[in-house]
Amino acid sequence: MIKPRVFLDTNVLIKAFLKYRDNKSLPFYLADPDAMRYTFEKCIFECYMIFRDVGKKKSGEKNNWSQKYLDKEKDARSLPDLANKYHGSDMWLASYWINQIEELLSSELHWKEPGFKDLLRNRDLFENLCDNFRKMIKDYDVKVLSYYEIFGTNDQFDYADLGGIHPIGLDVLARTTIIPSEDFEIVYAALRLRADIFVTDDHTLQKCSGSLGLNLALSPNAFCSGEKYEHAQ
């Protein structure tokens, strides 16, 4: 039996992660033994941003994701939280300190910076959160398609099966569809994969997928929500 290629969008990955980290029953789209699971590198990076609360749209949540789901004592604090607590609500300063902590590790100056130890601990907690997310991806055999695989010059995927759409000719796809710009690379990754099922809880993307038409390797009928996955095969 040929297993279907199932592409997992950012929002369903982040929902599955909440179940995974709490040792709860996982959504079937992550545990289906009769599917080959894939996602795109950009989806992984978007999940990292969600952990910092700088990617709210992709989480599918109207409120702060970290405020709603993370424990402030055990998990990393969001970037807005750090800005409010340590940087006078200045998001630029909060962003700056995220990257500068490493530079000051060997300097005595960091002991004089208010809250530096908390910032350093928060950095470690964030790394742990990302590592745990990656562990879920590995544990459930989700193949992460890299930017190089999708937009590089390799021939892993046959362009002839894509309606002739090569990465250098994406202008055609952009003109003939109404895929939102923030989802465009992700949808193209699924198109190059020739995904049989595209799992997403983004209702706007589901509606816009109809513009893909019937001549491409990714069908509008391939799109389904996480809840409807079991009936989409």
N, C-alpha and C positions, 0 to 999 in steps of 0.2 A: 504494500500500500504506500502510495506517495503521500507524505505528510504535507499539509498546507503550510505555506509561508505566512506567518502571522507577524505583522508589524505593530509594535506597541508605542503609542504616543506618550508624550511627557506626562499628561494628566492621569493616565491610567497607571503609569509606573509609580507616580508619587502616591496614589491611593493604595496600590499594592504594598508599598513600603511601610505604610502605617500599620497594616495587618502583619507584615513580616516582623517588624521590630517588636510588636506586642505578642508575638507567638500565637496569633489568631488564624483562623481558617483563611486561606488565600483565595483571591478571585480565580475562577477557572482559567481565565486567559493566561495566567502566569504558571499554572500547574498542569495544564492540559498535556497528557503524555503523548498525544497523537498529533502534536504540532511542532514545527520548527519556529522558534521565537527570535525576532530581530528588533532592534531599535537603531537609532542614529546617534552619533556622537553628540550632536547638538541637544538631543533630548536629555542626555546625561548631564550636560553642562547647565541646562535649564533647571534641572532638579537641584543642582548645587545652589543656584541663585534663589530658588524657592526657599531653601534652608535659611538663607540670609534675609528673606522677605524682600527681595528686589526683583521677583518674578511672579507677581501675584496672578496675572492673567493666566499663565500656564498652569497654575495650581488648580484653576477652576473655582477658587474661593474668592468671595467678595471681601472677606475680612482677612486680617493678617494670618497667614498660614502658621507661622511659628508660635504666635500668641495662642492659637487655637489648639495646636497639637503637640507642642514641645514643652518639656518640663524645664523651667528656668534654672532649677538647681542641678539637673543632670544633663541638660542639653545646651548646645550653643545658643546664645542670644542673637536676635536678629540685628541687622545693621541699624535700623531705626532705634531699637532699644539702646544699643551702644552709643549712638549719637546723643540720645536724650540723657543718658546717665553720665557720660564722661566728656562729651564734647560740646556742651551747650546747644544741643539739637543741630549741630553743624554736620550735615551728611558728608561734606567734602573731607572734613577732618577725620570723621569715622572711617571713611574709605582709605584715607592716607595711612592711618595707624594700622590698619589690617596688613598692609604691605611692609611697613617699617619696623614691625616688631622683631623680625629676624635680624635686621641690621643692628639692633640695639642689644641683642642677647649678650654680646661680649663686652658691652659698655657699662660702666657704673652709673651712667645717666639714667638707665631705665629704673633704677631703684628710687629715683627721685620723682619719676612721673606718676601722678596720682592714678591709682587704679591699674597700673601697668601689669601687675600680677594677674588681675582679673582678666585683662585683655589677652594676656598670654594663655591663660587657662581656656578662655573662650576660643582662641585659635585652635587649641588642641582638641576641644570638644567638637568644633566644626569639622576638623580632619577625621575624627572618629565617626561622625555622622556620615560623611562622604564615603569612608571606608566600609561602613556597614551597608550602605546603599549598594556599593559595588559588589559586596559579598552576596547580596540578594540576586543581583544580575548574574553572578557566577553560579550560585547555587541552583538557579532555575534555568540555566543554560540559555541565557539571552545573548545572542550574538550582537555585538555592537559594531555597526558599520561605521568606518572612519570617514573623515572628510576626503582622505586620499582615495579610498575605494570608490566613493561616489563621484567626486569631481576630478580625480586624477586621470592620468593617461593610460592606466592599465585597462586590460580588456576582459576583466572578470565578468562583466555583464555585457550582453550583446545588444548594441544600439539598434540593431534591426528589429528587435522585439519591443522597442520602446516607441514605435511610431516614428523612428528616425531622429529622436531628440537626443542630441549630443550636448554635453555641458556647455560647449561654446555657442550653442544655438538656443539657449534658454529664453531668449527674447520672444521666440515664437510661443512657448508655453505660457509666458507671462501675459501675452496679448490675447491668447485664445481661452484663458481660464480666468476665474476670479478668486483664486486661492489667496488668502490673506498673506501679506508679505512676511509676517513673522512665522508662518507655517510653510512657506514656499520651499525652503531647502529640505524640510522634513518630508513633505509630500514627494519631492523629486527623489529622495533617497528610497522611499517605498516604491516609487515607479521604477527606478533602476533595479530594485530587488525583484520586481514583478510580484509584489505581495498579493496573496490570495485574499487576505483579510487585513484591514487597517482598523485597529481598535483605538477609539478616541471618544472621550466624553465631551469634546468641544462641539456643541450643537451648531455653532456658526460654520465650523469647518465641515461638518457633515452636510450641511446645506450647500456650501460652496463646492463640494466634491462633485456635484452634478455637472459642473462645467467641464470636467475632464473628458466628457463625451465617451464614445464607444470605440475609438480607434487607438487608444493608448494601452500600455501594459498594465496600468492600474485602473480598474473599473470603478465607477461611482458606486456600484453595488457592493464593493468590497468593504465600504465603511460601515462600522457598527459601534455601538456603545459597549462599555464593559459588561453591563448587565445583559445585553442581548447576544454576547459573544457565543454562548453555548448553542444558540439556535441559528448562528450565521454560517455554520460549516456545511 
